[in-house]
């Protein structure tokens, strides 16, 4: 499944375009992980790291992330002006930011989907003083494996990754500005494909998803009643 997303030139780099922006931009040809680069280079100002290629990009629970021939590989590091216990909600806000740019459907907690095919993913990691949110999107993949999709039907070129990453970073920071209660939980519920599906969780739980609560947890109807689950607890969604 491929679709086209209109692109425009973005004023995200002050040195390139002479305009002040909300974040610093670092463009790298190849990295081990944009998450690691963003964390190590962060100096208190929001930082967007975009790489042409990742050698060891990772997804949720340490899974390896496989890149398409042309892909977005980016991470945004920043310190949210939110109470620390609410930071996990930013992972879902990042999904809505990706939806703002690409029109994706969302599969809780971090998959970006088009036509039932996984076309991108997110990874949010936090420390004591910052959050690092990674975005991976398949832009062009002429022979994508079964179950995977790409955004573009033709190769959009080498500059496309930074263009799309800049749009996403702007959208995420704008949603973060709305605060921990205003970033868009109702929008997320509408876009979330996981609601209504059956899930299993460790060690042997099973039930059907009713909704996503205000904290970003799955609320699941099980034999024992309504249960709230975090992403680390869920084993399978189907």
Secondary structure as UniProt FT lines:
FT   HELIX           14..17
FT   STRAND          24..31
FT   HELIX           34..41
FT   STRAND          47..54
FT   HELIX           60..62
FT   STRAND          70..78
FT   HELIX           84..86
FT   TURN            87..88
FT   HELIX           89..102
FT   STRAND          105..107
FT   TURN            108..110
FT   STRAND          111..114
FT   TURN            115..116
FT   STRAND          117..126
FT   STRAND          131..140
FT   TURN            142..143
FT   TURN            146..147
FT   TURN            158..159
FT   HELIX           160..177
FT   TURN            180..182
FT   HELIX           185..191
FT   TURN            193..196
FT   STRAND          198..201
FT   TURN            202..204
FT   STRAND          205..212
FT   TURN            214..215
FT   STRAND          218..222
FT   TURN            223..224
FT   STRAND          225..229
FT   TURN            231..233
FT   STRAND          234..237
//
